[in-house]
Each structure stands twice: as C-alpha cells, then as structure tokens.
Amino acid sequence: MAATGGSVESVTIAGREFPCTADADVTRKLGGFENELSPNGNGTSRVLQTRVSPMFSGVVVECDDARDDQEFLQNVADSAELVPVFVTYLSGQVYQGEGTIVGELGFSNQSSTASFDIGGTGKFTKQ
C-alpha cells in the first residue's frame, strides 16, 4: 500500500483549535534521540546519542481577529508553560504531547494566518 501525504487539518493548542492552511508543509519530529558515530583508533565505532525535543515546524493556521487568535497565541508563547498540543492530519491520524510556541510567531493580515513552530518535551505520540 502506498503512503498517503497531505495537509495538516488542524492544530489544537491549550484547548483552542486552529484550522491549518492546505498548503502548509509541516515537518514532524517525534523527539527522542539523534545518533552520531564516533570512530575509535582500532577501527570500531561508538554511538553518541543526543536527546532532541519533539517539534512541528512550518505550522500555518487561520488567525481570526474576531476570536483574538493572535493574542491567544502570543499569550501561550509568553507564558513559557507547556500546554496540551494535538495535531490532526487529513488521514485522521492525531499526534499529541505537551508543547509551546517556539521561535518567531508571525502574523499576516493579508492572508489572515499565523505561522510558527511548536516545540515540546518528551515525545509527540500517536493517539
């Protein structure tokens, strides 16, 4: 069976659901470890593991001024608290975890969208 790609349907942050734009290319990083091989003098190697945080990069959502979406997202970022995060794909798959908005939080009045990344702790897991 072939893999099916497609849009992220929605992102729910701290209980508020945001529809994603259909053309956003969201990159998912579950969290866990990244490995690096380090050679030894006798030709063998060691595996060096570095823990990495889970991340959803390139999230673009509808930003509705009537709902004060910009203020809500900024408050989540300002709080520096981890909140419940759910990312729902068109396939019906849902990934969940605890996270917050990281990096730049941008707003476009022309397209009524907000763009940001979501970083978390531990791992994002499939429901």
DARA-V523872 format. One record per residue. N is the residue number from 1. SS is DSSP state (2 for helix, 1 for strand, 0 for the rest). Layout:
BEGIN
n ss
N SS
N SS
END
This chain:
BEGIN
n ss
1 0
2 0
3 0
4 0
5 0
6 0
7 0
8 1
9 1
10 1
11 1
12 1
13 1
14 0
15 0
16 1
17 1
18 1
19 1
20 1
21 0
22 0
23 0
24 0
25 0
26 0
27 1
28 1
29 1
30 0
31 0
32 1
33 1
34 1
35 1
36 1
37 1
38 1
39 1
40 0
41 0
42 0
43 0
44 0
45 1
46 1
47 1
48 1
49 1
50 1
51 1
52 1
53 0
54 0
55 1
56 1
57 1
58 1
59 1
60 1
61 1
62 1
63 0
64 0
65 2
66 2
67 2
68 0
69 2
70 2
71 2
72 2
73 2
74 2
75 2
76 2
77 2
78 2
79 2
80 0
81 0
82 0
83 1
84 1
85 1
86 1
87 1
88 1
89 1
90 0
91 0
92 0
93 0
94 1
95 1
96 1
97 1
98 1
99 1
100 1
101 1
102 1
103 1
104 1
105 1
106 1
107 1
108 1
109 0
110 0
111 0
112 0
113 1
114 1
115 1
116 1
117 1
118 1
119 1
120 1
121 0
122 0
123 0
124 0
125 1
126 1
127 0
END
